[in-house]
């Protein structure tokens, strides 16, 4: 199969789908409850996956590619920022870790969305917990690597000479 715009975007979509499925398995099979930052990172993967899928199905040329790749990259860069914030929280000294706040469901019910986003980005004690590692790196590190890889796919697919 030739390496073209549609194939690259389908690969990006498939990778996002595998990442979301993996997160759901960790949550429902291994009973690892996601913190609010983890949930926001999932949303970022879902948004990027959606843009990858729409770009693959539409297979535009010219400025259409720029629009889809721009939307995909915005989603991925948001995820990179969230992952970096999460890594920073996990590496704080215990005395500086923010206290645990209310759950995301509760915050969504009682606070305006801008306040929810602000509180989630501030982080909480549950976001600083490291519940799983692979090769010495926590989940936010691995999601950061996934975001960077997906951004590379999006940038490669943005090249105009790939048909």
Phi and psi in degrees as GROMACS dihedral restraints (atoms count N, CA, C in turn):
[ dihedral_restraints ]
;  ai    aj    ak    al  type     phi  dphi    fc
    3     4     5     6     1   -70.1    20    10
    4     5     6     7     1   150.1    20    10
    6     7     8     9     1   -84.8    20    10
    7     8     9    10     1    97.5    20    10
    9    10    11    12     1  -128.6    20    10
   10    11    12    13     1  -178.6    20    10
   12    13    14    15     1   -57.0    20    10
   13    14    15    16     1   -47.1    20    10
   15    16    17    18     1   -64.1    20    10
   16    17    18    19     1   -45.1    20    10
   18    19    20    21     1   -64.2    20    10
   19    20    21    22     1   -43.0    20    10
   21    22    23    24     1   -62.2    20    10
   22    23    24    25     1   -41.7    20    10
   24    25    26    27     1   -70.3    20    10
   25    26    27    28     1   -36.1    20    10
   27    28    29    30     1   -64.5    20    10
   28    29    30    31     1   -38.6    20    10
   30    31    32    33     1   -63.8    20    10
   31    32    33    34     1   -41.2    20    10
   33    34    35    36     1   -62.6    20    10
   34    35    36    37     1   -43.5    20    10
   36    37    38    39     1   -61.7    20    10
   37    38    39    40     1   -46.3    20    10
   39    40    41    42     1   -60.6    20    10
   40    41    42    43     1   -41.7    20    10
   42    43    44    45     1   -63.2    20    10
   43    44    45    46     1   -43.5    20    10
   45    46    47    48     1   -62.6    20    10
   46    47    48    49     1   -41.2    20    10
   48    49    50    51     1   -63.2    20    10
   49    50    51    52     1   -43.3    20    10
   51    52    53    54     1   -62.8    20    10
   52    53    54    55     1   -40.4    20    10
   54    55    56    57     1   -64.5    20    10
   55    56    57    58     1   -42.0    20    10
   57    58    59    60     1   -67.4    20    10
   58    59    60    61     1   -43.3    20    10
   60    61    62    63     1   -60.8    20    10
   61    62    63    64     1   -41.9    20    10
   63    64    65    66     1   -60.9    20    10
   64    65    66    67     1   -42.5    20    10
   66    67    68    69     1   -63.0    20    10
   67    68    69    70     1   -40.6    20    10
   69    70    71    72     1   -68.3    20    10
   70    71    72    73     1   -36.1    20    10
   72    73    74    75     1   -64.8    20    10
   73    74    75    76     1   -44.0    20    10
   75    76    77    78     1   -59.8    20    10
   76    77    78    79     1   -38.2    20    10
   78    79    80    81     1   -74.5    20    10
   79    80    81    82     1   -49.7    20    10
   81    82    83    84     1   -92.1    20    10
   82    83    84    85     1   -28.7    20    10
   84    85    86    87     1   -92.2    20    10
   85    86    87    88     1   -48.0    20    10
   87    88    89    90     1   -93.3    20    10
   88    89    90    91     1     1.6    20    10
   90    91    92    93     1    54.5    20    10
   91    92    93    94     1    43.5    20    10
   93    94    95    96     1  -100.7    20    10
   94    95    96    97     1   100.0    20    10
   96    97    98    99     1   -69.2    20    10
   97    98    99   100     1   130.6    20    10
   99   100   101   102     1   -76.1    20    10
  100   101   102   103     1   143.4    20    10
  102   103   104   105     1   -81.3    20    10
  103   104   105   106     1   169.9    20    10
  105   106   107   108     1   -56.9    20    10
  106   107   108   109     1   -38.2    20    10
  108   109   110   111     1   -66.2    20    10
  109   110   111   112     1   -36.0    20    10
  111   112   113   114     1   -62.3    20    10
  112   113   114   115     1   -41.5    20    10
  114   115   116   117     1   -64.5    20    10
  115   116   117   118     1   -42.6    20    10
  117   118   119   120     1   -63.3    20    10
  118   119   120   121     1   -36.6    20    10
  120   121   122   123     1   -66.1    20    10
  121   122   123   124     1   -36.7    20    10
  123   124   125   126     1   -61.5    20    10
  124   125   126   127     1   -42.8    20    10
  126   127   128   129     1   -61.1    20    10
  127   128   129   130     1   -39.6    20    10
  129   130   131   132     1   -63.1    20    10
  130   131   132   133     1   -43.5    20    10
  132   133   134   135     1   -62.3    20    10
  133   134   135   136     1   -41.2    20    10
  135   136   137   138     1   -64.6    20    10
  136   137   138   139     1   -42.5    20    10
  138   139   140   141     1   -63.8    20    10
  139   140   141   142     1   -46.4    20    10
  141   142   143   144     1   -61.4    20    10
  142   143   144   145     1   -43.1    20    10
  144   145   146   147     1   -60.7    20    10
  145   146   147   148     1   -41.0    20    10
  147   148   149   150     1   -62.5    20    10
  148   149   150   151     1   -44.5    20    10
  150   151   152   153     1   -67.1    20    10
  151   152   153   154     1   -39.1    20    10
  153   154   155   156     1   -58.3    20    10
  154   155   156   157     1   -46.3    20    10
  156   157   158   159     1   -64.7    20    10
  157   158   159   160     1   -46.6    20    10
  159   160   161   162     1   -62.0    20    10
  160   161   162   163     1   -41.3    20    10
  162   163   164   165     1   -63.1    20    10
  163   164   165   166     1   -40.0    20    10
  165   166   167   168     1   -66.8    20    10
  166   167   168   169     1   -42.3    20    10
  168   169   170   171     1   -69.7    20    10
  169   170   171   172     1   -40.8    20    10
  171   172   173   174     1   -76.5    20    10
  172   173   174   175     1   -38.3    20    10
  174   175   176   177     1    49.5    20    10
  175   176   177   178     1    57.8    20    10
  177   178   179   180     1   -74.6    20    10
  178   179   180   181     1   175.0    20    10
  180   181   182   183     1  -126.7    20    10
  181   182   183   184     1   165.4    20    10
  183   184   185   186     1    61.1    20    10
  184   185   186   187     1  -126.9    20    10
  186   187   188   189     1   -68.3    20    10
  187   188   189   190     1   -22.8    20    10
  189   190   191   192     1   -60.5    20    10
  190   191   192   193     1   -40.9    20    10
  192   193   194   195     1   -63.6    20    10
  193   194   195   196     1   -40.4    20    10
  195   196   197   198     1   -61.8    20    10
  196   197   198   199     1   -42.2    20    10
  198   199   200   201     1   -64.0    20    10
  199   200   201   202     1   -51.4    20    10
  201   202   203   204     1   -62.5    20    10
  202   203   204   205     1   -43.7    20    10
  204   205   206   207     1   -67.0    20    10
  205   206   207   208     1   -35.1    20    10
  207   208   209   210     1   -63.8    20    10
  208   209   210   211     1   -45.1    20    10
  210   211   212   213     1   -64.1    20    10
  211   212   213   214     1   -40.9    20    10
  213   214   215   216     1   -62.9    20    10
  214   215   216   217     1   -46.5    20    10
  216   217   218   219     1   -65.6    20    10
  217   218   219   220     1   -36.2    20    10
  219   220   221   222     1   -60.5    20    10
  220   221   222   223     1   -44.3    20    10
  222   223   224   225     1   -61.7    20    10
  223   224   225   226     1   -43.7    20    10
  225   226   227   228     1   -69.7    20    10
  226   227   228   229     1   -39.8    20    10
  228   229   230   231     1   -67.0    20    10
  229   230   231   232     1   -34.2    20    10
  231   232   233   234     1   -61.9    20    10
  232   233   234   235     1   -43.0    20    10
  234   235   236   237     1   -63.5    20    10
  235   236   237   238     1   -39.4    20    10
  237   238   239   240     1   -61.0    20    10
  238   239   240   241     1   -44.8    20    10
  240   241   242   243     1   -61.2    20    10
  241   242   243   244     1   -42.8    20    10
  243   244   245   246     1   -64.3    20    10
  244   245   246   247     1   -42.3    20    10
  246   247   248   249     1   -65.2    20    10
  247   248   249   250     1   -41.4    20    10
  249   250   251   252     1   -64.1    20    10
  250   251   252   253     1   -41.3    20    10
  252   253   254   255     1   -61.7    20    10
  253   254   255   256     1   -42.3    20    10
  255   256   257   258     1   -63.8    20    10
  256   257   258   259     1   -44.4    20    10
  258   259   260   261     1   -61.4    20    10
  259   260   261   262     1   -42.1    20    10
  261   262   263   264     1   -61.0    20    10
  262   263   264   265     1   -45.6    20    10
  264   265   266   267     1   -61.4    20    10
  265   266   267   268     1   -39.3    20    10
  267   268   269   270     1   -70.3    20    10
  268   269   270   271     1   -18.9    20    10
  270   271   272   273     1  -103.1    20    10
  271   272   273   274     1     8.2    20    10
  273   274   275   276     1   -71.3    20    10
  274   275   276   277     1   148.3    20    10
  276   277   278   279     1   -62.2    20    10
  277   278   279   280     1   146.9    20    10
  279   280   281   282     1   -51.6    20    10
  280   281   282   283     1   -33.3    20    10
  282   283   284   285     1   -70.7    20    10
  283   284   285   286     1   -18.8    20    10
  285   286   287   288     1  -103.1    20    10
  286   287   288   289     1    -2.1    20    10
  288   289   290   291     1   -68.5    20    10
  289   290   291   292     1   130.4    20    10
  291   292   293   294     1   -62.4    20    10
  292   293   294   295     1   153.5    20    10
  294   295   296   297     1   -70.7    20    10
  295   296   297   298     1   157.9    20    10
  297   298   299   300     1   -69.2    20    10
  298   299   300   301     1   135.6    20    10
  300   301   302   303     1  -105.5    20    10
  301   302   303   304     1  -171.1    20    10
  303   304   305   306     1   -68.2    20    10
  304   305   306   307     1   160.2    20    10
  306   307   308   309     1   -66.6    20    10
  307   308   309   310     1   159.3    20    10
  309   310   311   312     1   -61.6    20    10
  310   311   312   313     1   -40.7    20    10
  312   313   314   315     1   -58.0    20    10
  313   314   315   316     1   -44.9    20    10
  315   316   317   318     1   -64.6    20    10
  316   317   318   319     1   -45.2    20    10
  318   319   320   321     1   -60.6    20    10
  319   320   321   322     1   -40.2    20    10
  321   322   323   324     1   -64.4    20    10
  322   323   324   325     1   -35.3    20    10
  324   325   326   327     1   -70.4    20    10
  325   326   327   328     1   -36.6    20    10
  327   328   329   330     1  -109.8    20    10
  328   329   330   331     1   -16.0    20    10
  330   331   332   333     1  -112.8    20    10
  331   332   333   334     1   152.9    20    10
  333   334   335   336     1   -64.1    20    10
  334   335   336   337     1   153.1    20    10
  336   337   338   339     1   -58.9    20    10
  337   338   339   340     1   -35.3    20    10
  339   340   341   342     1   -64.2    20    10
  340   341   342   343     1   -37.6    20    10
  342   343   344   345     1   -69.3    20    10
  343   344   345   346     1   -36.7    20    10
  345   346   347   348     1   -61.4    20    10
  346   347   348   349     1   -48.2    20    10
  348   349   350   351     1   -60.8    20    10
  349   350   351   352     1   -44.1    20    10
  351   352   353   354     1   -60.4    20    10
  352   353   354   355     1   -45.3    20    10
  354   355   356   357     1   -66.2    20    10
  355   356   357   358     1   -40.2    20    10
  357   358   359   360     1   -65.2    20    10
  358   359   360   361     1   -42.7    20    10
  360   361   362   363     1   -67.9    20    10
  361   362   363   364     1   -27.1    20    10
  363   364   365   366     1   -66.5    20    10
  364   365   366   367     1   -29.7    20    10
  366   367   368   369     1    87.4    20    10
  367   368   369   370     1   167.4    20    10
  369   370   371   372     1  -148.1    20    10
  370   371   372   373     1   173.9    20    10
  372   373   374   375     1   -58.5    20    10
  373   374   375   376     1   -36.6    20    10
  375   376   377   378     1   -67.3    20    10
  376   377   378   379     1   -27.4    20    10
  378   379   380   381     1   -74.0    20    10
  379   380   381   382     1   -21.6    20    10
  381   382   383   384     1   -85.1    20    10
  382   383   384   385     1   -11.4    20    10
  384   385   386   387     1   -73.7    20    10
  385   386   387   388     1   138.6    20    10
  387   388   389   390     1  -105.7    20    10
  388   389   390   391     1   108.0    20    10
  390   391   392   393     1  -101.4    20    10
  391   392   393   394     1    -9.8    20    10
  393   394   395   396     1  -157.0    20    10
  394   395   396   397     1   139.8    20    10
  396   397   398   399     1  -137.0    20    10
  397   398   399   400     1   154.4    20    10
  399   400   401   402     1  -138.4    20    10
  400   401   402   403     1   125.2    20    10
  402   403   404   405     1    54.6    20    10
  403   404   405   406     1    35.3    20    10
  405   406   407   408     1    80.7    20    10
  406   407   408   409     1     2.4    20    10
  408   409   410   411     1  -114.9    20    10
  409   410   411   412     1   140.5    20    10
  411   412   413   414     1   -81.3    20    10
  412   413   414   415     1   173.1    20    10
  414   415   416   417     1   -55.7    20    10
  415   416   417   418     1   -44.5    20    10
  417   418   419   420     1   -59.1    20    10
  418   419   420   421     1   -32.9    20    10
  420   421   422   423     1   -63.1    20    10
  421   422   423   424     1   -44.8    20    10
  423   424   425   426     1   -68.6    20    10
  424   425   426   427     1   -34.9    20    10
  426   427   428   429     1   -68.7    20    10
  427   428   429   430     1   -35.1    20    10
  429   430   431   432     1   -59.6    20    10
  430   431   432   433     1   -46.4    20    10
  432   433   434   435     1   -61.9    20    10
  433   434   435   436     1   -38.8    20    10
  435   436   437   438     1   -64.5    20    10
  436   437   438   439     1   -44.0    20    10
  438   439   440   441     1   -60.2    20    10
  439   440   441   442     1   -42.9    20    10
  441   442   443   444     1   -64.8    20    10
  442   443   444   445     1   -41.7    20    10
  444   445   446   447     1   -64.0    20    10
  445   446   447   448     1   -42.3    20    10
  447   448   449   450     1   -66.2    20    10
  448   449   450   451     1   -37.1    20    10
  450   451   452   453     1   -64.0    20    10
  451   452   453   454     1   -37.9    20    10
  453   454   455   456     1   -62.4    20    10
  454   455   456   457     1   -43.0    20    10
  456   457   458   459     1   -59.6    20    10
  457   458   459   460     1   -44.7    20    10
  459   460   461   462     1   -64.5    20    10
  460   461   462   463     1   -40.5    20    10
  462   463   464   465     1   -68.5    20    10
  463   464   465   466     1   -38.4    20    10
  465   466   467   468     1   -65.1    20    10
  466   467   468   469     1   -42.2    20    10
  468   469   470   471     1   -69.7    20    10
  469   470   471   472     1   -19.3    20    10
  471   472   473   474     1   -74.6    20    10
  472   473   474   475     1   -17.1    20    10
  474   475   476   477     1   -59.1    20    10
  475   476   477   478     1   134.1    20    10
  477   478   479   480     1   -71.9    20    10
  478   479   480   481     1   -23.4    20    10
  480   481   482   483     1   -88.1    20    10
  481   482   483   484     1     4.9    20    10
  483   484   485   486     1   -94.4    20    10
  484   485   486   487     1   115.4    20    10
